[in-house]
Amino acid sequence: MGLCTLIAFGFFAGLVGRAVTPGSQRMGFIATTLLGIGGAFVGGALVSLLEGRSLFMLHASGFVGAVVGSIVLLVLGRALSKKA
């Protein structure tokens, strides 16, 4: 996957994740893109857990996994920021 494709993929996955998650997320282009890219790796980790594979084999998931991972990251971020 090329760099431009990775940025576009991350941006759209982050946008969908933000749209599905309730509440207000004040993020710009870069934060939304990083959210989607991070979500792809979180989604890949979740798939590894479900399949019984090792978590240390880092891999990205597809678009649906990236959106689910983005939602997980948003919910975790919100939970951690409320406790602080």
KOLGU-4560 file (N, C-alpha, C; in nm, 3 decimals, padded with zeros to 5 digits):
<recs>
<n_xx: 00.086 n_yy: -00.117 n_zz: 00.000 ca_xx: 00.000 ca_yy: 00.000 ca_zz: 00.000 c_xx: 00.090 c_yy: 00.122 c_zz: 00.000 mol: A seq: 1 type: MET>
<n_xx: 00.067 n_yy: 00.213 n_zz: -00.092 ca_xx: 00.145 ca_yy: 00.334 ca_zz: -00.100 c_xx: 00.106 c_yy: 00.433 c_zz: 00.009 mol: A seq: 2 type: GLY>
<n_xx: 00.189 n_yy: 00.533 n_zz: 00.026 ca_xx: 00.167 ca_yy: 00.632 ca_zz: 00.130 c_xx: 00.038 c_yy: 00.710 c_zz: 00.108 mol: A seq: 3 type: LEU>
<n_xx: 00.011 n_yy: 00.752 n_zz: -00.014 ca_xx: -00.113 ca_yy: 00.826 ca_zz: -00.043 c_xx: -00.237 c_yy: 00.739 c_zz: -00.019 mol: A seq: 4 type: CYS>
<n_xx: -00.227 n_yy: 00.613 n_zz: -00.054 ca_xx: -00.338 ca_yy: 00.521 ca_zz: -00.030 c_xx: -00.360 c_yy: 00.500 c_zz: 00.120 mol: A seq: 5 type: THR>
<n_xx: -00.251 n_yy: 00.487 n_zz: 00.195 ca_xx: -00.259 ca_yy: 00.471 ca_zz: 00.339 c_xx: -00.324 c_yy: 00.592 c_zz: 00.405 mol: A seq: 6 type: LEU>
<n_xx: -00.288 n_yy: 00.711 n_zz: 00.362 ca_xx: -00.346 ca_yy: 00.834 ca_zz: 00.417 c_xx: -00.494 c_yy: 00.843 c_zz: 00.384 mol: A seq: 7 type: ILE>
<n_xx: -00.531 n_yy: 00.814 n_zz: 00.260 ca_xx: -00.672 ca_yy: 00.820 ca_zz: 00.221 c_xx: -00.753 c_yy: 00.714 c_zz: 00.295 mol: A seq: 8 type: ALA>
<n_xx: -00.699 n_yy: 00.592 n_zz: 00.305 ca_xx: -00.766 ca_yy: 00.483 ca_zz: 00.376 c_xx: -00.787 c_yy: 00.521 c_zz: 00.522 mol: A seq: 9 type: PHE>
<n_xx: -00.683 n_yy: 00.571 n_zz: 00.587 ca_xx: -00.693 ca_yy: 00.611 ca_zz: 00.727 c_xx: -00.792 c_yy: 00.723 c_zz: 00.748 mol: A seq: 10 type: GLY>
<n_xx: -00.792 n_yy: 00.820 n_zz: 00.657 ca_xx: -00.883 ca_yy: 00.933 ca_zz: 00.671 c_xx: -01.029 c_yy: 00.888 c_zz: 00.661 mol: A seq: 11 type: PHE>
<n_xx: -01.061 n_yy: 00.806 n_zz: 00.562 ca_xx: -01.200 ca_yy: 00.762 ca_zz: 00.547 c_xx: -01.243 c_yy: 00.667 c_zz: 00.659 mol: A seq: 12 type: PHE>
<n_xx: -01.153 n_yy: 00.580 n_zz: 00.704 ca_xx: -01.186 ca_yy: 00.492 ca_zz: 00.816 c_xx: -01.206 c_yy: 00.574 c_zz: 00.943 mol: A seq: 13 type: ALA>
<n_xx: -01.124 n_yy: 00.674 n_zz: 00.965 ca_xx: -01.140 ca_yy: 00.762 ca_zz: 01.081 c_xx: -01.268 c_yy: 00.843 c_zz: 01.074 mol: A seq: 14 type: GLY>
<n_xx: -01.303 n_yy: 00.890 n_zz: 00.955 ca_xx: -01.429 ca_yy: 00.965 ca_zz: 00.939 c_xx: -01.550 c_yy: 00.879 c_zz: 00.971 mol: A seq: 15 type: LEU>
<n_xx: -01.551 n_yy: 00.757 n_zz: 00.921 ca_xx: -01.664 ca_yy: 00.668 ca_zz: 00.948 c_xx: -01.669 c_yy: 00.634 c_zz: 01.096 mol: A seq: 16 type: VAL>
<n_xx: -01.554 n_yy: 00.606 n_zz: 01.156 ca_xx: -01.549 ca_yy: 00.576 ca_zz: 01.299 c_xx: -01.600 c_yy: 00.693 c_zz: 01.383 mol: A seq: 17 type: GLY>
<n_xx: -01.562 n_yy: 00.815 n_zz: 01.345 ca_xx: -01.611 ca_yy: 00.933 ca_zz: 01.418 c_xx: -01.760 c_yy: 00.953 c_zz: 01.397 mol: A seq: 18 type: ARG>
<n_xx: -01.810 n_yy: 00.924 n_zz: 01.278 ca_xx: -01.952 ca_yy: 00.943 ca_zz: 01.248 c_xx: -02.039 c_yy: 00.844 c_zz: 01.325 mol: A seq: 19 type: ALA>
<n_xx: -01.989 n_yy: 00.722 n_zz: 01.344 ca_xx: -02.066 ca_yy: 00.618 ca_zz: 01.411 c_xx: -02.063 c_yy: 00.636 c_zz: 01.563 mol: A seq: 20 type: VAL>
<n_xx: -01.953 n_yy: 00.688 n_zz: 01.615 ca_xx: -01.939 ca_yy: 00.704 ca_zz: 01.760 c_xx: -02.018 c_yy: 00.826 c_zz: 01.805 mol: A seq: 21 type: THR>
<n_xx: -02.105 n_yy: 00.809 n_zz: 01.906 ca_xx: -02.183 ca_yy: 00.924 ca_zz: 01.952 c_xx: -02.096 c_yy: 01.025 c_zz: 02.026 mol: A seq: 22 type: PRO>
<n_xx: -02.141 n_yy: 01.148 n_zz: 02.025 ca_xx: -02.069 ca_yy: 01.254 ca_zz: 02.094 c_xx: -01.987 c_yy: 01.337 c_zz: 01.997 mol: A seq: 23 type: GLY>
<n_xx: -01.925 n_yy: 01.438 n_zz: 02.052 ca_xx: -01.846 ca_yy: 01.531 ca_zz: 01.972 c_xx: -01.697 c_yy: 01.495 c_zz: 01.982 mol: A seq: 24 type: SER>
<n_xx: -01.635 n_yy: 01.477 n_zz: 01.867 ca_xx: -01.491 ca_yy: 01.455 ca_zz: 01.861 c_xx: -01.432 c_yy: 01.571 c_zz: 01.782 mol: A seq: 25 type: GLN>
<n_xx: -01.359 n_yy: 01.655 n_zz: 01.848 ca_xx: -01.298 ca_yy: 01.770 ca_zz: 01.780 c_xx: -01.159 c_yy: 01.730 c_zz: 01.733 mol: A seq: 26 type: ARG>
<n_xx: -01.152 n_yy: 01.689 n_zz: 01.607 ca_xx: -01.026 ca_yy: 01.645 ca_zz: 01.548 c_xx: -01.012 c_yy: 01.706 c_zz: 01.411 mol: A seq: 27 type: MET>
<n_xx: -00.890 n_yy: 01.731 n_zz: 01.374 ca_xx: -00.861 ca_yy: 01.781 ca_zz: 01.241 c_xx: -00.829 c_yy: 01.666 c_zz: 01.146 mol: A seq: 28 type: GLY>
<n_xx: -00.779 n_yy: 01.703 n_zz: 01.029 ca_xx: -00.747 ca_yy: 01.607 ca_zz: 00.925 c_xx: -00.642 c_yy: 01.506 c_zz: 00.970 mol: A seq: 29 type: PHE>
<n_xx: -00.535 n_yy: 01.557 n_zz: 01.031 ca_xx: -00.424 ca_yy: 01.470 ca_zz: 01.070 c_xx: -00.467 c_yy: 01.374 c_zz: 01.181 mol: A seq: 30 type: ILE>
<n_xx: -00.538 n_yy: 01.423 n_zz: 01.283 ca_xx: -00.583 ca_yy: 01.337 ca_zz: 01.393 c_xx: -00.682 c_yy: 01.233 c_zz: 01.343 mol: A seq: 31 type: ALA>
<n_xx: -00.770 n_yy: 01.270 n_zz: 01.252 ca_xx: -00.866 ca_yy: 01.175 ca_zz: 01.196 c_xx: -00.794 c_yy: 01.067 c_zz: 01.115 mol: A seq: 32 type: THR>
<n_xx: -00.694 n_yy: 01.106 n_zz: 01.038 ca_xx: -00.616 ca_yy: 01.011 ca_zz: 00.960 c_xx: -00.540 c_yy: 00.915 c_zz: 01.051 mol: A seq: 33 type: THR>
<n_xx: -00.475 n_yy: 00.969 n_zz: 01.154 ca_xx: -00.402 ca_yy: 00.883 ca_zz: 01.248 c_xx: -00.496 c_yy: 00.791 c_zz: 01.324 mol: A seq: 34 type: LEU>
<n_xx: -00.616 n_yy: 00.838 n_zz: 01.353 ca_xx: -00.717 ca_yy: 00.755 ca_zz: 01.418 c_xx: -00.752 c_yy: 00.636 c_zz: 01.330 mol: A seq: 35 type: LEU>
<n_xx: -00.773 n_yy: 00.660 n_zz: 01.202 ca_xx: -00.807 ca_yy: 00.551 ca_zz: 01.109 c_xx: -00.694 c_yy: 00.453 c_zz: 01.090 mol: A seq: 36 type: GLY>
<n_xx: -00.570 n_yy: 00.503 n_zz: 01.081 ca_xx: -00.454 ca_yy: 00.414 ca_zz: 01.065 c_xx: -00.434 c_yy: 00.333 c_zz: 01.193 mol: A seq: 37 type: ILE>
<n_xx: -00.443 n_yy: 00.399 n_zz: 01.308 ca_xx: -00.432 ca_yy: 00.327 ca_zz: 01.435 c_xx: -00.545 c_yy: 00.227 c_zz: 01.452 mol: A seq: 38 type: GLY>
<n_xx: -00.664 n_yy: 00.265 n_zz: 01.406 ca_xx: -00.778 ca_yy: 00.175 ca_zz: 01.412 c_xx: -00.759 c_yy: 00.051 c_zz: 01.329 mol: A seq: 39 type: GLY>
<n_xx: -00.688 n_yy: 00.063 n_zz: 01.218 ca_xx: -00.660 ca_yy: -00.054 ca_zz: 01.134 c_xx: -00.574 c_yy: -00.155 c_zz: 01.210 mol: A seq: 40 type: ALA>
<n_xx: -00.478 n_yy: -00.106 n_zz: 01.285 ca_xx: -00.393 ca_yy: -00.197 ca_zz: 01.362 c_xx: -00.464 c_yy: -00.252 c_zz: 01.485 mol: A seq: 41 type: PHE>
<n_xx: -00.549 n_yy: -00.172 n_zz: 01.548 ca_xx: -00.630 ca_yy: -00.223 ca_zz: 01.661 c_xx: -00.727 c_yy: -00.328 c_zz: 01.609 mol: A seq: 42 type: VAL>
<n_xx: -00.789 n_yy: -00.303 n_zz: 01.494 ca_xx: -00.877 ca_yy: -00.402 ca_zz: 01.434 c_xx: -00.804 c_yy: -00.530 c_zz: 01.400 mol: A seq: 43 type: GLY>
<n_xx: -00.680 n_yy: -00.518 n_zz: 01.352 ca_xx: -00.598 ca_yy: -00.635 ca_zz: 01.324 c_xx: -00.567 c_yy: -00.714 c_zz: 01.451 mol: A seq: 44 type: GLY>
<n_xx: -00.543 n_yy: -00.644 n_zz: 01.562 ca_xx: -00.518 ca_yy: -00.710 ca_zz: 01.690 c_xx: -00.644 c_yy: -00.782 c_zz: 01.738 mol: A seq: 45 type: ALA>
<n_xx: -00.760 n_yy: -00.719 n_zz: 01.721 ca_xx: -00.886 ca_yy: -00.783 ca_zz: 01.761 c_xx: -00.912 c_yy: -00.910 c_zz: 01.681 mol: A seq: 46 type: LEU>
<n_xx: -00.884 n_yy: -00.904 n_zz: 01.550 ca_xx: -00.901 ca_yy: -01.022 ca_zz: 01.466 c_xx: -00.804 c_yy: -01.133 c_zz: 01.510 mol: A seq: 47 type: VAL>
<n_xx: -00.681 n_yy: -01.096 n_zz: 01.546 ca_xx: -00.585 ca_yy: -01.195 ca_zz: 01.595 c_xx: -00.634 c_yy: -01.262 c_zz: 01.722 mol: A seq: 48 type: SER>
<n_xx: -00.693 n_yy: -01.183 n_zz: 01.812 ca_xx: -00.748 ca_yy: -01.240 ca_zz: 01.936 c_xx: -00.861 c_yy: -01.337 c_zz: 01.907 mol: A seq: 49 type: LEU>
<n_xx: -00.949 n_yy: -01.299 n_zz: 01.814 ca_xx: -01.062 ca_yy: -01.385 ca_zz: 01.782 c_xx: -01.019 c_yy: -01.514 c_zz: 01.714 mol: A seq: 50 type: LEU>
<n_xx: -00.913 n_yy: -01.507 n_zz: 01.635 ca_xx: -00.866 ca_yy: -01.626 ca_zz: 01.564 c_xx: -00.767 c_yy: -01.708 c_zz: 01.645 mol: A seq: 51 type: GLU>
<n_xx: -00.726 n_yy: -01.659 n_zz: 01.761 ca_xx: -00.632 ca_yy: -01.731 ca_zz: 01.845 c_xx: -00.488 c_yy: -01.720 c_zz: 01.801 mol: A seq: 52 type: GLY>
<n_xx: -00.455 n_yy: -01.620 n_zz: 01.719 ca_xx: -00.317 ca_yy: -01.600 ca_zz: 01.676 c_xx: -00.244 c_yy: -01.510 c_zz: 01.775 mol: A seq: 53 type: ARG>
<n_xx: -00.113 n_yy: -01.503 n_zz: 01.760 ca_xx: -00.032 ca_yy: -01.420 ca_zz: 01.847 c_xx: -00.054 c_yy: -01.272 c_zz: 01.818 mol: A seq: 54 type: SER>
<n_xx: -00.059 n_yy: -01.191 n_zz: 01.923 ca_xx: -00.075 ca_yy: -01.046 ca_zz: 01.905 c_xx: 00.053 c_yy: -00.980 c_zz: 01.855 mol: A seq: 55 type: LEU>
<n_xx: 00.164 n_yy: -01.049 n_zz: 01.866 ca_xx: 00.292 ca_yy: -00.990 ca_zz: 01.827 c_xx: 00.315 c_yy: -00.992 c_zz: 01.677 mol: A seq: 56 type: PHE>
<n_xx: 00.228 n_yy: -01.059 n_zz: 01.603 ca_xx: 00.234 ca_yy: -01.055 ca_zz: 01.457 c_xx: 00.149 c_yy: -00.937 c_zz: 01.412 mol: A seq: 57 type: MET>
<n_xx: 00.209 n_yy: -00.819 n_zz: 01.410 ca_xx: 00.137 ca_yy: -00.695 ca_zz: 01.381 c_xx: 00.092 c_yy: -00.692 c_zz: 01.236 mol: A seq: 58 type: LEU>
<n_xx: -00.037 n_yy: -00.675 n_zz: 01.214 ca_xx: -00.090 ca_yy: -00.661 ca_zz: 01.079 c_xx: -00.212 c_yy: -00.571 c_zz: 01.083 mol: A seq: 59 type: HIS>
<n_xx: -00.237 n_yy: -00.507 n_zz: 00.972 ca_xx: -00.353 ca_yy: -00.419 ca_zz: 00.962 c_xx: -00.473 c_yy: -00.498 c_zz: 00.913 mol: A seq: 60 type: ALA>
<n_xx: -00.589 n_yy: -00.449 n_zz: 00.948 ca_xx: -00.711 ca_yy: -00.516 ca_zz: 00.903 c_xx: -00.768 c_yy: -00.441 c_zz: 00.783 mol: A seq: 61 type: SER>
<n_xx: -00.880 n_yy: -00.486 n_zz: 00.734 ca_xx: -00.947 ca_yy: -00.420 ca_zz: 00.624 c_xx: -01.025 c_yy: -00.298 c_zz: 00.672 mol: A seq: 62 type: GLY>
<n_xx: -01.109 n_yy: -00.247 n_zz: 00.585 ca_xx: -01.181 ca_yy: -00.123 ca_zz: 00.616 c_xx: -01.276 c_yy: -00.140 c_zz: 00.734 mol: A seq: 63 type: PHE>
<n_xx: -01.349 n_yy: -00.250 n_zz: 00.739 ca_xx: -01.443 ca_yy: -00.271 ca_zz: 00.850 c_xx: -01.366 c_yy: -00.283 c_zz: 00.981 mol: A seq: 64 type: VAL>
<n_xx: -01.256 n_yy: -00.356 n_zz: 00.981 ca_xx: -01.173 ca_yy: -00.367 ca_zz: 01.100 c_xx: -01.115 c_yy: -00.234 c_zz: 01.143 mol: A seq: 65 type: GLY>
<n_xx: -01.077 n_yy: -00.151 n_zz: 01.045 ca_xx: -01.024 ca_yy: -00.018 ca_zz: 01.076 c_xx: -01.130 c_yy: 00.070 c_zz: 01.140 mol: A seq: 66 type: ALA>
<n_xx: -01.252 n_yy: 00.061 n_zz: 01.091 ca_xx: -01.361 ca_yy: 00.140 ca_zz: 01.150 c_xx: -01.390 c_yy: 00.092 c_zz: 01.292 mol: A seq: 67 type: VAL>
<n_xx: -01.397 n_yy: -00.039 n_zz: 01.312 ca_xx: -01.420 ca_yy: -00.094 ca_zz: 01.446 c_xx: -01.305 c_yy: -00.054 c_zz: 01.539 mol: A seq: 68 type: VAL>
<n_xx: -01.182 n_yy: -00.063 n_zz: 01.492 ca_xx: -01.067 ca_yy: -00.022 ca_zz: 01.571 c_xx: -01.070 c_yy: 00.126 c_zz: 01.603 mol: A seq: 69 type: GLY>
<n_xx: -01.115 n_yy: 00.209 n_zz: 01.511 ca_xx: -01.128 ca_yy: 00.353 ca_zz: 01.535 c_xx: -01.230 c_yy: 00.380 c_zz: 01.644 mol: A seq: 70 type: SER>
<n_xx: -01.342 n_yy: 00.307 n_zz: 01.640 ca_xx: -01.445 ca_yy: 00.323 ca_zz: 01.742 c_xx: -01.389 c_yy: 00.283 c_zz: 01.879 mol: A seq: 71 type: ILE>
<n_xx: -01.314 n_yy: 00.173 n_zz: 01.883 ca_xx: -01.254 ca_yy: 00.128 ca_zz: 02.008 c_xx: -01.158 c_yy: 00.234 c_zz: 02.062 mol: A seq: 72 type: VAL>
<n_xx: -01.077 n_yy: 00.291 n_zz: 01.975 ca_xx: -00.983 ca_yy: 00.395 ca_zz: 02.018 c_xx: -01.056 c_yy: 00.519 c_zz: 02.068 mol: A seq: 73 type: LEU>
<n_xx: -01.163 n_yy: 00.559 n_zz: 02.001 ca_xx: -01.240 ca_yy: 00.675 ca_zz: 02.046 c_xx: -01.304 c_yy: 00.651 c_zz: 02.182 mol: A seq: 74 type: LEU>
<n_xx: -01.362 n_yy: 00.534 n_zz: 02.200 ca_xx: -01.427 ca_yy: 00.503 ca_zz: 02.328 c_xx: -01.324 c_yy: 00.496 c_zz: 02.440 mol: A seq: 75 type: VAL>
<n_xx: -01.209 n_yy: 00.432 n_zz: 02.415 ca_xx: -01.104 ca_yy: 00.427 ca_zz: 02.515 c_xx: -01.051 c_yy: 00.566 c_zz: 02.548 mol: A seq: 76 type: LEU>
<n_xx: -01.030 n_yy: 00.646 n_zz: 02.446 ca_xx: -00.983 ca_yy: 00.783 ca_zz: 02.469 c_xx: -01.079 c_yy: 00.865 c_zz: 02.552 mol: A seq: 77 type: GLY>
<n_xx: -01.207 n_yy: 00.850 n_zz: 02.525 ca_xx: -01.308 ca_yy: 00.922 ca_zz: 02.602 c_xx: -01.312 c_yy: 00.873 c_zz: 02.746 mol: A seq: 78 type: ARG>
<n_xx: -01.302 n_yy: 00.742 n_zz: 02.766 ca_xx: -01.306 ca_yy: 00.685 ca_zz: 02.902 c_xx: -01.183 c_yy: 00.729 c_zz: 02.982 mol: A seq: 79 type: ALA>
<n_xx: -01.067 n_yy: 00.732 n_zz: 02.919 ca_xx: -00.946 ca_yy: 00.773 ca_zz: 02.989 c_xx: -00.944 c_yy: 00.922 c_zz: 03.019 mol: A seq: 80 type: LEU>
<n_xx: -01.000 n_yy: 01.002 n_zz: 02.929 ca_xx: -00.998 ca_yy: 01.148 ca_zz: 02.951 c_xx: -01.098 c_yy: 01.189 c_zz: 03.058 mol: A seq: 81 type: SER>
<n_xx: -01.206 n_yy: 01.114 n_zz: 03.079 ca_xx: -01.302 ca_yy: 01.148 ca_zz: 03.185 c_xx: -01.248 c_yy: 01.117 c_zz: 03.322 mol: A seq: 82 type: LYS>
<n_xx: -01.160 n_yy: 01.017 n_zz: 03.333 ca_xx: -01.104 ca_yy: 00.981 ca_zz: 03.462 c_xx: -00.994 c_yy: 01.078 c_zz: 03.505 mol: A seq: 83 type: LYS>
<n_xx: -00.931 n_yy: 01.143 n_zz: 03.409 ca_xx: -00.821 ca_yy: 01.233 ca_zz: 03.442 c_xx: -00.869 c_yy: 01.368 c_zz: 03.491 mol: A seq: 84 type: ALA>
</recs>
